[in-house]
Amino acid sequence: MGAIYLGTSGWDYPEWVGRFYPKRGVRDELRFYSGFFSIVEVNSTFYRLPPVSVAQSWVRRTPKDFRFALKFPQTITHDKKLVAAEPEIDEFARFLKPLQESHKLAAALVQLPPSLPFEPATVRRFYESLPKGIPVAVEPRERSWLRPESKALLQEFGFAYVVVDEPLLPIDLTVTAPFSYVRWHGHGKEIWYDYTYQPGELRAWVPRLEQLTAQTDAIYGFFNNHFRGDAAVNARSLSELLNLPPPPWAAAGKLVP
């Protein structure tokens, strides 16, 4: 049975102050966050890669067994559309290195644009260009990526098909890698992630996640509905429904090892 690691997409949101973070604020939000969750998904790398020193700082400021998942830069997925992106891939790999060396890298997320259809030859070349040893999860946003040949290619390379809860694609519990990757975007009318999951919706995910645990070594799951601090609250609620224990360092009353 695989372990389940639940967290949120990002941690630096002003509206979380007073709902997740104390009203007076905290000196180090990442350190505070890691007292409640054992994993986080980093969105900022999608928009711009910071210096490697930032990744080194994340390593220092979090407990030994804390984990990160990071988005591939949009220059690779949206600008170059997976083609001839080797320089950008190499730069991203350099940024990931401190997390890999500290065993804190859970996965790297390829979030694809909704305008990009599945083209087997292009996708194969892209998968072949990715550095070995980096766990990769792929989130399609266009329906042609749901075809069997797309999932077979993921399975061939050992990359995870991202299970999503969102308005445009179905919930698909396909397993293509040793780990599963789940993202809860929400069902907001104008903005997907401007959404609050209700208790019944969260309960419906318990048997789905239990199904995935029977097929994978680990599940990495992230709530992306950050408005009002809903992501943190919903992630904690689902953790309770799954009877997940708090991180061991939190149970010991410590935020860092």
C-alpha positions in Angstrom: 0.0 0.0 0.0 1.4 3.4 -1.0 1.8 6.3 1.3 -0.3 9.4 0.8 1.3 12.9 0.9 -1.2 15.8 0.8 -0.4 19.5 0.5 -1.1 22.6 -1.4 0.0 24.3 -4.6 2.2 27.0 -3.1 2.4 28.5 0.4 2.9 32.2 -0.1 -0.6 33.8 -0.2 -1.5 37.0 1.7 -5.1 35.8 2.2 -4.0 32.8 4.2 -3.0 35.1 7.1 -5.6 34.7 9.7 -7.0 31.5 8.4 -4.0 29.2 8.1 -1.1 31.5 9.2 -1.6 33.4 12.5 -3.2 36.8 12.3 0.1 38.4 13.4 1.9 36.6 10.6 4.9 34.4 10.7 8.6 35.1 10.0 9.0 32.1 7.7 5.8 30.8 6.1 7.5 27.8 4.5 8.7 26.7 7.9 5.3 27.2 9.4 3.6 25.3 6.5 6.0 22.4 6.9 4.7 21.9 10.5 1.3 20.9 9.1 2.1 19.3 5.7 4.8 16.9 4.5 4.8 18.1 0.9 4.2 21.3 -1.2 3.9 22.0 -4.9 5.9 25.0 -6.2 4.1 27.1 -8.8 6.7 29.9 -9.1 9.1 27.8 -11.2 6.4 27.8 -13.9 6.7 31.5 -14.3 10.4 32.2 -13.6 13.3 30.1 -12.3 14.8 31.8 -9.3 18.6 31.3 -8.5 19.7 27.9 -7.3 20.3 29.5 -3.9 16.5 29.6 -3.4 16.3 25.8 -3.8 19.1 25.5 -1.3 17.2 27.7 1.1 14.1 25.5 0.8 16.3 22.5 1.7 17.6 24.2 4.8 14.3 25.6 6.1 12.3 22.3 5.9 12.5 19.0 7.9 14.6 16.2 6.6 11.7 14.2 5.2 9.7 17.1 3.7 9.1 16.9 0.0 8.7 19.3 -2.9 7.1 19.0 -6.3 8.0 21.7 -8.9 6.4 22.8 -12.1 8.4 22.8 -15.3 8.9 26.3 -16.7 6.2 27.6 -19.1 9.0 28.4 -21.6 9.2 24.6 -22.1 5.6 23.7 -22.1 3.8 26.7 -23.4 6.3 28.8 -25.4 8.3 26.0 -27.0 5.5 23.5 -26.8 8.0 20.7 -25.9 10.1 21.2 -29.0 13.9 22.1 -28.9 13.7 23.0 -25.2 17.0 21.3 -24.1 18.7 24.5 -22.8 15.6 25.3 -20.7 15.4 21.7 -19.5 19.1 21.7 -18.5 18.6 25.0 -16.5 15.6 23.5 -14.7 17.6 20.4 -13.9 20.3 22.5 -12.3 17.7 24.2 -10.2 16.3 20.8 -9.0 19.8 19.5 -8.1 19.8 20.6 -4.4 16.4 19.1 -3.9 17.5 15.8 -5.5 20.7 15.6 -3.5 18.8 16.2 -0.3 16.2 13.6 -1.3 13.5 16.2 -1.1 12.3 16.1 -4.7 9.0 14.2 -5.0 8.4 15.0 -8.7 8.6 17.6 -11.5 5.2 18.5 -13.0 4.7 19.1 -16.7 1.5 21.2 -16.9 0.5 21.3 -20.5 -1.4 24.1 -22.3 -5.0 23.4 -23.3 -4.2 24.3 -26.9 -1.6 21.5 -27.3 -2.8 18.2 -28.8 -1.0 14.9 -28.3 1.4 14.2 -31.1 3.3 10.9 -30.5 6.6 11.7 -32.2 6.9 15.1 -30.6 6.1 13.8 -27.1 8.5 10.9 -27.4 11.3 13.2 -28.3 10.5 15.4 -25.4 10.3 12.5 -22.9 13.7 11.3 -24.2 15.2 14.7 -23.6 14.4 14.8 -19.9 17.2 14.0 -17.5 17.2 10.5 -16.1 16.5 10.2 -12.4 13.9 13.0 -12.2 10.4 11.7 -11.3 8.0 13.3 -13.8 4.3 13.8 -13.7 2.4 15.0 -16.8 -0.9 16.9 -16.6 -2.7 17.2 -19.9 -5.4 19.9 -20.5 -6.5 18.7 -24.0 -8.5 15.5 -24.5 -6.3 13.9 -27.1 -3.8 13.2 -24.3 -6.3 10.8 -22.8 -5.9 8.4 -25.6 -4.4 4.9 -24.9 -1.2 5.6 -26.9 -0.5 8.7 -24.8 -0.9 6.8 -21.5 1.2 3.9 -23.0 4.0 6.3 -23.7 3.8 7.6 -20.1 4.0 4.0 -18.8 7.0 3.3 -21.1 9.0 6.2 -19.6 7.7 5.6 -16.0 6.0 9.1 -15.9 2.9 9.6 -13.9 -0.4 10.6 -15.5 -1.8 13.4 -13.3 -5.2 12.7 -11.9 -7.2 16.0 -11.9 -10.4 17.3 -10.4 -11.4 20.1 -12.7 -14.3 21.2 -15.0 -13.0 20.1 -18.5 -11.5 16.6 -18.0 -12.9 13.5 -16.3 -11.5 12.1 -13.1 -9.2 9.3 -14.5 -7.4 7.1 -12.0 -5.0 5.6 -14.6 -1.7 4.6 -13.1 1.4 4.8 -15.3 4.3 5.2 -12.8 5.4 3.9 -9.4 3.8 7.0 -7.9 0.5 8.8 -8.5 0.0 12.6 -8.7 -3.3 14.3 -7.9 -4.4 17.9 -8.3 -7.6 19.4 -7.0 -8.3 22.6 -9.1 -11.9 23.1 -8.1 -15.0 23.9 -10.1 -15.3 27.7 -9.9 -17.5 29.3 -12.5 -15.0 31.9 -13.7 -11.8 30.7 -12.2 -11.5 27.0 -11.5 -9.6 27.3 -8.3 -11.8 30.0 -6.8 -13.7 27.2 -5.1 -14.3 25.7 -1.7 -14.6 21.9 -1.6 -17.5 20.7 0.5 -17.3 17.7 3.0 -19.2 15.4 0.7 -16.9 16.1 -2.3 -13.9 15.4 -0.1 -15.4 12.1 1.2 -15.9 11.0 -2.4 -12.1 11.1 -2.8 -11.4 8.6 0.0 -12.2 5.4 -2.0 -10.4 6.9 -5.1 -7.2 7.5 -3.2 -7.5 4.1 -1.5 -7.7 2.6 -5.0 -4.5 4.4 -6.0 -2.7 3.4 -2.9 -3.2 -0.3 -3.9 -1.3 0.4 -7.2 1.5 2.8 -6.3 4.3 3.3 -3.9 3.2 6.9 -3.1 0.5 9.4 -3.9 1.4 13.1 -4.1 -1.8 15.3 -3.9 -2.2 19.1 -4.0 -5.1 21.4 -3.6 -4.8 24.4 -6.0 -7.9 26.3 -4.7 -5.8 28.9 -2.8 -8.4 31.7 -2.5 -9.4 32.4 1.2 -6.9 29.8 2.3 -9.3 27.0 1.1 -6.5 24.8 -0.2 -4.9 24.5 3.2 -8.2 23.9 5.0 -9.4 21.4 2.4 -6.1 19.5 2.4 -6.2 19.2 6.2 -9.9 18.1 6.1 -9.1 15.3 3.5 -6.1 14.2 5.6 -8.5 13.8 8.6 -11.0 11.8 6.5 -8.1 9.5 5.4 -6.9 9.2 9.0 -3.4 10.4 7.9 -1.1 11.1 10.8 0.5 14.5 11.0 4.1 14.8 9.9 6.3 13.1 12.5 8.2 16.3 13.2 4.9 18.0 13.9 3.8 15.2 16.2 7.0 15.7 18.1 6.2 19.4 18.5 9.0 20.5 16.2 8.9 22.4 12.9 12.5 21.5 11.9 14.6 18.4 12.6 
